[in-house]
Amino acid sequence: MASQLVFVINPGSTSTKLAFFDERKSRWEQMVDHPQGIGPHPRDALDQRTAEIAGLLGSKLTDWKPAAVAGRGGPLRPLKGGTYVVNDKMIDELLSERWSAHASNLGAPLARHFARKWGVPAYVVDPVTVDNFTPLARVSGVPGIVRRSRSHALNIRACAHLAADKIGKPLARTRFVVAHLGGGISVACVGGGKIIDVNDALLGMGPFSPTRAGAVPIGPLVEMATSGEMTKEQLLRKLTHESGFMGYVGTSSLVRVEELINEGDENARLVRDAMIYQIAKEIGASAAVFKGKLDGVVLTGGLVYSHSFRKLLRSYIRWLGRILVFPGEREMAALAAGVFRVLNGEEEAKDY
């Protein structure tokens, strides 16, 4: 290949997205399906995913040599935004699940594996624990429990860049509430391109999502946790995989939920509308962080593809001013862009 390329790996719970990017666009994209899912410990899926990705790449492992490999950054210690070199310490913490267990734990290990095949460096960009919280944002109300920044940081920051370009204002001077609405939900206060507050999207705060519980009443949760009817692992699975749409309606698909609504299922309508209600409340709370002085609310993620979903959400938040919509996610392009900034000398890679 004549142009300089970056190979991008983005693991999800039931699939892994792959792409070769040059500086302008994707040159090749594929997705590997993993019907077996991720399981409670992502590290157990590493060898199988490595083999399945290598099988899909086939001759590209020898015919195409990228300049670097970018993997999705998983849960690590709180970090400033940017591009990080994959090293042994990062790999050890991800595979030991020191900070959390999530499909993105596999991003750096997979990136390093294939980078070594090509003899090139491996990086992660804007991991899920990107953290520019203010001291106020860290206080939970319970001594010993600190609020943590765990969000869809990669897509949130990419959309903040897009929104700044769209309104013609330097990113460093912008104030956005960015709502990533997908399998997980992050509603972030993004000031000057930095995430200064956000709900914990991995476990325990904000709106419920297609599979996750979000914030729940503390008393009943304590009762559930101490009843002896579930192990810790079973309870965590209930809160992260068996709640939200899945718990109430039996599906994690908004498309299916809206089909049920169109068929007259009032329970499905109630749950869909309750999710939107909770998202709107979280957006309003985030706007209060900026004392209402916003450049706009940014809606992104897979749920935003639904016209009816967007319409109902807008009815709650249009009073906040400009609403910018970027459906889906831009994680693959954002991963490549972060690495190209390092390769081109525009940004220095950080050590973990």
N, C-alpha and C positions, 0 to 999 in steps of 0.2 A: 504494500500500500504506500503510495507516494506521500500522503498527508500524515502528519503526526496524529496519533490516535490515543484515546484513553478508553480502557475497557472498564465497564461499570457493572457492579453486582449489587442487586437490591433484594435481599431475602424477605419474604413474607411468610405468613403462617401456612399457606397451602400452595405457594408458588415462589419462584425466584425470577426476577426480571433481569435480563442481560442486554447489554448494548455496547457497540463500539461507536464512540463519538469523535468527530474532528472538532475544530474550534467553532464551526458554524452550525452543525446539525448532526443528527444520528446517521451513521452509515449502515448500521445493521442492528436490528432489535429482535429478540425472541424472549419467550417466557417458558420456563420449565414448570410443569405442574407436579405437585407432590400430594397426591390424593390422601396419603397417610397422615397428613397434617404435621404439626410441629411437636406435639406431646408436651408434658410438663417441664422437660429439660431439653432446651434447644440443642445443647452439645451432643445429645444422642443422635441427632439427625445429620451431624456434620459430614461423616464419611459417605453416607448415602447421597447427600446433596452434591458433594464434591464429584462423585462418580457420575451422577445424572447430568451435571453441568458439563463435565468433560465430554460425555457422550454426545451432547447436543452441539458442542463446539466443533467436534470432529477435526477436520483438517485445518480449521482456523487456528488451532493451537500451534501449528507449524507454519502456516502460510501468512498469518497476520501477526505482527509483533507490535504491540502498543508501546508507547513511551512510559506508561504507568497504569496501575490498576486502582480503581476507587471502589471501596465497599461502603455500604450504609453503616453509619456509626451507631452502635448499640448503647445500652445503659452503662455509663462509666461514672466516675466521680464528677462533680460539677465542674464544667469547663467553659472558658470563653469561646465564642464562635470562631470558626476558622477551619483550616485544613491541617490534619494531624498525621504524622508518620506512624504507620502500624509497627509496633514493637512488641517484644516478649511480654512486658508488663501489661500492655493493653490486652493481648490475647489471653493471658492467664486470668485476668479479672473478668473478661467476658465469658470464658468457658467455665470458670468456677461459679458464675452467676453471682458474683460478690454484691452487685448493686441491684440486679433484677434479672428475671428470666423472660426473654422476649425474642421473637424471630430475628430481630436485628442484631442479637448477640453473635450471629453467624457471619455478619457482613465482613468484619475485619479478618477472621480466620480464613474465609473463602478468598478474600482479596489477596492475602499473603500467599496462599497456596498457589494461585495462578500467576501472581507476580514472580514467584520463584521459578515457575516453569519457563517464563520469558526472560528472567534475569533483569527485572525492572523493579522500581519502588512501588510500595503499596501505601495507600492513604485512606483515611476516612474524612468526611467533611460534615461539619455541624452535627455532631452526634445528638441523640435524643435528650442528653442531659446538658446541653448548652445552657449556661446560667449567667445572666446579668441582673439577677434579682437585686432590688434595693433591700436595705435592712428591714424596712417595714414589711416587705412581702414575705419575709422568712418566718415571722412570728405566727405560731399556730394557735396559741391560746392554751396549750398544754405544755408545761415545762418538760423537756426531754424529747418533744416531737417538733421537728423543724420542717417547715414547708419547703419542698424541693421542686426544682425546675425539671420536669420530665414531659416533653412535648414533641410534636411533629416539627421540630426546629428547622429541619432542612427545607421543607416546603413552606413553612411560615416565613422564613427569612427570604426565600426566593420570591414569594408573592409580595413581600414588602418592597423588594427591588422593583418588581413589575408595577406595583401601584404607584411608587414614587415617579417612575418614568411616565406613567399614564397621566398623572396630574401635573407633571413638569416641575417637580420640586426636588432638590437634593435630598437623598435618603437621610442624611445626617440631621435634617431639619423637620422630619416628618413624625407624625403621631398617628398610628393606626391601631385599631383593634382588628386582629386577624383571627378568623374562626376557621380552623381546619376541621371539616365535617366529613368523617369517613368511618371506617371500622372502629377507630378511636376518635375522640373529639378533644381538640385543644383550642381554647379561646385565649388568645395572648394579647397582652399590652406590648406593643412594639414601638419603642421610642428611639428615633435615630438609627433604626435597623437592629436594635438590641431588644431582646425579650426581657423586659423588666418585671413582668409578672405573668403567670399562666396557671391554669388549673393543672393538677397532676393527672395527666392523661393516661398514665399506665395503671394507676390504681388509687381510687379513693376521693376524687374531687370532681366538681363540675357536673355537666349534664350526663345522663346515661346515654350510651351509644348502642349500636346494633347488638353488641354482645357484653358490654361492660356496665357495671352498676352505677358508676359515678358517685356523687355524694348521697349518702343514705342516713336516715335517722340513727343516732348513735345508740340509744337505748335498745331498740330491737336487734341491732347488729351485735351488741354485746351479748344479748340473750341467745342469739343464734350461735355465736362463737363459743359460748360456755355451756351449751345444752348437752354436749357429749354426743350429739347425733351425727356430727361431721368431724373429720380430721382437719387439721390446718390446711393441708393440701387440697382437700375437697372443697373447703370454704373459699379458698383463693380461686379455685377453678370456677366455682359458682359466680363469684364476683367479677371475674375477668372474661369468662367464656359462655356463661349460661344465664346472663342477665340481659337487661335491655330488651330489644326486639325478640331475641332468642328466648328469653325467659317468659315473656308475656304472650308472644304470638307463635313461637316455635320456628322462626326463621330469622336469619341475620340480614336478609336481603330487603332493602327498601322497595325494590321493584315488586317483589312478592307481596309485601305489606300493602302497597298501593293497589295491587290487583285484588287483594282481599277487601280493601275499602270499596273499590268499584263494584264488588260483588255483594256489598251490603253488610260487611262485617264491622259492627260498631266498636267491638273491642280493639280491632286493628286501628281504626280511626282514632280512638281515644289515646292509644299508646303512641302513635305517630305524632299526634297533636301535642301530647305531653312532652315528647322529646323536643319539639320545636319551641314550646313554651319555656323549657329549661334552658335551651340554647340562648333564647332571647334574653332571659334574665341574666345569664352569664355575660353576654355582650354588654348589657346595660351596666352591670357591676364593673366591667373592665373599662367602660367609658368614664366611670366615676374616678378611676385612677388618674386620668388626664383632666379631671375637673370639667369634662364635657368639651374640651378644646381639641377636637379631632380633625384630621385631614380626611378621614373616611373609615368605614368599616369594610373589611375585605373578607369575602366568603370564598372558600376553596374546599377541595376534597370531593370525593365521589358522590356524596349525598346531594351536592349542589347541582348535579345534572338534572334532577327532578324539577320540572317547572312548578308543580303544585307545592312541593316542599319550599322552594325559593319564595313563591308568592305568599305563603302563609308566614314565613319568617320575616319577609319584608314588612308585612302589615304591623309587626311588633316594633321594628327598629328603624323605620324610615325617618322618624323624628330626629334621629342622630345625625342626619345629613347624607353625604355622598356614600353610596354603596357600590363597591367594585367587586365584580364576580369573575373568578378564575376557576372554572370547574375542573375537577380531577386534581392530580398532583404533578409537580414538576421535579420530583426527586432525582430522576435519572439525569436530566440535563443539569440540575444544580450540582450533583456529584461531579460530573465531568467539568463543569465551569470552575469549581473550586480547585480542582487539580490543575487545570490549564493556567489559572492565576499563579500557581506555584511554578509550573514549568516555564512560564513566560517571565518570571522574575517580578510579577506585580505584587506578590504576597509571599511571605516567608512561611514555610511549613513549621508547625509547632511540634515539639516533642511531648509525649505523654509521660 
